[in-house]
């Protein structure tokens, strides 16, 4: 046994993976990824970076590339992350960032991140989600949800409480020291605070009220809905203040990105989106240096209300369900267009790469005409039908088509 309670065999496994990460981070391709993302962030029309995340990892293991060989729980956690990064590199799965929405990194860094978030205890908002779940594949974390209504009136809003945030500094420091020992001479280990939060208060609200119910209430009981979203923004701002006070952010918010969405508003008009979401959410976005908005809600026809309400808006996420032609006409070169192709192509009974290529070529050709600053985000991949080669080929096609963009 090595000191610190880490088995010698575990240490050898992690050090070998660390050396591979160091080589990848020093590669010209990785630096090119960083260069492209700097250009995009500066609103330059460069080759669109390709991001692939929210991958069904339980379907991706080929030749034991993802099979864990360590035994210590801390080692397994870091082994899994490093193996997944190396896997993405070997199979050309885009820029090597776990999830670009929650990272300030432009490419793979030659460090081992020790996230402080893992040692945070958060009491939540005083009310927990109650739901029924249906699974199709027991190994797949993607499931169907049916939520039970818990908030029905203004009195119920009082169930939402201010969260308390506690940080286990002792455990964090203990693990940090063990990791420094494991990776000594291979990679530096760096403590990393939270880069941003997924701020989607409406995602939570509809889990507590029901989607249909609260949408009807926007018409029948608007004052109740305003009070509900106002309270939810209050608790989020309170939580942010706690993180700041405890030194758990990677930097000051004005040097970080705000990230959020209102996915439940897919069927809501721009005017109602502005009234019941953006005018309230603006208080949160005022805190951040740049802002990234959108997820699964179509926003091709809401660019103007986003521009009007979100300060320092830099990136708009565009879901697969948009009118793409209207989207590029409205976004143009004013914002980064984070385009999300439809992941369902990877789940079809028959995989047809040429359909993928034609669709992507048409869309990027249209975007080029409006000088859009593009990113390509393949995410929400529920399945590849246990054929990981589909995703490898999709990534190759996306990279080839992106090469022609400029």
Secondary structure as the mmCIF struct_conf table of DSSP 4:
data_model
#
loop_
_struct_conf.conf_type_id
_struct_conf.id
_struct_conf.beg_label_comp_id
_struct_conf.beg_label_asym_id
_struct_conf.beg_label_seq_id
_struct_conf.end_label_comp_id
_struct_conf.end_label_asym_id
_struct_conf.end_label_seq_id
HELX_RH_3T_P HELX_RH_3T_P1 UNK A 3 UNK A 5
HELX_RH_AL_P HELX_RH_AL_P1 UNK A 8 UNK A 25
TURN_TY1_P TURN_TY1_P1 UNK A 26 UNK A 26
BEND BEND1 UNK A 27 UNK A 27
HELX_RH_AL_P HELX_RH_AL_P2 UNK A 28 UNK A 41
TURN_TY1_P TURN_TY1_P2 UNK A 42 UNK A 43
HELX_LH_PP_P HELX_LH_PP_P1 UNK A 47 UNK A 48
STRN STRN1 UNK A 49 UNK A 52
BEND BEND2 UNK A 54 UNK A 54
HELX_RH_3T_P HELX_RH_3T_P2 UNK A 57 UNK A 59
TURN_TY1_P TURN_TY1_P3 UNK A 60 UNK A 60
TURN_TY1_P TURN_TY1_P4 UNK A 63 UNK A 66
BEND BEND3 UNK A 72 UNK A 72
HELX_RH_AL_P HELX_RH_AL_P3 UNK A 73 UNK A 90
TURN_TY1_P TURN_TY1_P5 UNK A 91 UNK A 92
BEND BEND4 UNK A 94 UNK A 96
BEND BEND5 UNK A 98 UNK A 98
HELX_RH_3T_P HELX_RH_3T_P3 UNK A 100 UNK A 102
BEND BEND6 UNK A 106 UNK A 107
BEND BEND7 UNK A 110 UNK A 110
STRN STRN2 UNK A 111 UNK A 115
HELX_RH_3T_P HELX_RH_3T_P4 UNK A 116 UNK A 119
STRN STRN3 UNK A 120 UNK A 122
TURN_TY1_P TURN_TY1_P6 UNK A 124 UNK A 125
BEND BEND8 UNK A 126 UNK A 126
STRN STRN4 UNK A 131 UNK A 134
BEND BEND9 UNK A 136 UNK A 137
TURN_TY1_P TURN_TY1_P7 UNK A 138 UNK A 139
BEND BEND10 UNK A 141 UNK A 141
STRN STRN5 UNK A 144 UNK A 147
HELX_LH_PP_P HELX_LH_PP_P2 UNK A 148 UNK A 149
BEND BEND11 UNK A 153 UNK A 153
HELX_RH_3T_P HELX_RH_3T_P5 UNK A 154 UNK A 159
STRN STRN6 UNK A 165 UNK A 167
HELX_RH_AL_P HELX_RH_AL_P4 UNK A 169 UNK A 182
TURN_TY1_P TURN_TY1_P8 UNK A 183 UNK A 186
STRN STRN7 UNK A 188 UNK A 192
STRN STRN8 UNK A 194 UNK A 194
STRN STRN9 UNK A 198 UNK A 199
HELX_RH_AL_P HELX_RH_AL_P5 UNK A 201 UNK A 209
HELX_RH_AL_P HELX_RH_AL_P6 UNK A 211 UNK A 220
HELX_RH_AL_P HELX_RH_AL_P7 UNK A 222 UNK A 245
TURN_TY1_P TURN_TY1_P9 UNK A 246 UNK A 247
STRN STRN10 UNK A 249 UNK A 249
BEND BEND12 UNK A 250 UNK A 251
HELX_RH_3T_P HELX_RH_3T_P6 UNK A 253 UNK A 255
BEND BEND13 UNK A 256 UNK A 256
STRN STRN11 UNK A 257 UNK A 260
HELX_RH_3T_P HELX_RH_3T_P7 UNK A 263 UNK A 265
TURN_TY1_P TURN_TY1_P10 UNK A 266 UNK A 267
BEND BEND14 UNK A 268 UNK A 268
HELX_RH_AL_P HELX_RH_AL_P8 UNK A 270 UNK A 273
HELX_RH_PI_P HELX_RH_PI_P1 UNK A 274 UNK A 278
HELX_RH_AL_P HELX_RH_AL_P9 UNK A 279 UNK A 285
TURN_TY1_P TURN_TY1_P11 UNK A 286 UNK A 287
BEND BEND15 UNK A 288 UNK A 289
STRN STRN12 UNK A 290 UNK A 293
BEND BEND16 UNK A 295 UNK A 297
TURN_TY1_P TURN_TY1_P12 UNK A 300 UNK A 301
HELX_RH_AL_P HELX_RH_AL_P10 UNK A 303 UNK A 309
BEND BEND17 UNK A 310 UNK A 310
TURN_TY1_P TURN_TY1_P13 UNK A 311 UNK A 312
STRN STRN13 UNK A 313 UNK A 318
TURN_TY1_P TURN_TY1_P14 UNK A 320 UNK A 321
BEND BEND18 UNK A 322 UNK A 322
HELX_RH_AL_P HELX_RH_AL_P11 UNK A 324 UNK A 331
TURN_TY1_P TURN_TY1_P15 UNK A 332 UNK A 334
BEND BEND19 UNK A 335 UNK A 335
STRN STRN14 UNK A 336 UNK A 339
HELX_RH_3T_P HELX_RH_3T_P8 UNK A 343 UNK A 346
TURN_TY1_P TURN_TY1_P16 UNK A 347 UNK A 347
BEND BEND20 UNK A 348 UNK A 350
HELX_RH_AL_P HELX_RH_AL_P12 UNK A 353 UNK A 369
TURN_TY1_P TURN_TY1_P17 UNK A 370 UNK A 371
STRN STRN15 UNK A 373 UNK A 378
TURN_TY1_P TURN_TY1_P18 UNK A 385 UNK A 386
TURN_TY1_P TURN_TY1_P19 UNK A 388 UNK A 388
HELX_RH_AL_P HELX_RH_AL_P13 UNK A 389 UNK A 403
TURN_TY1_P TURN_TY1_P20 UNK A 404 UNK A 404
#
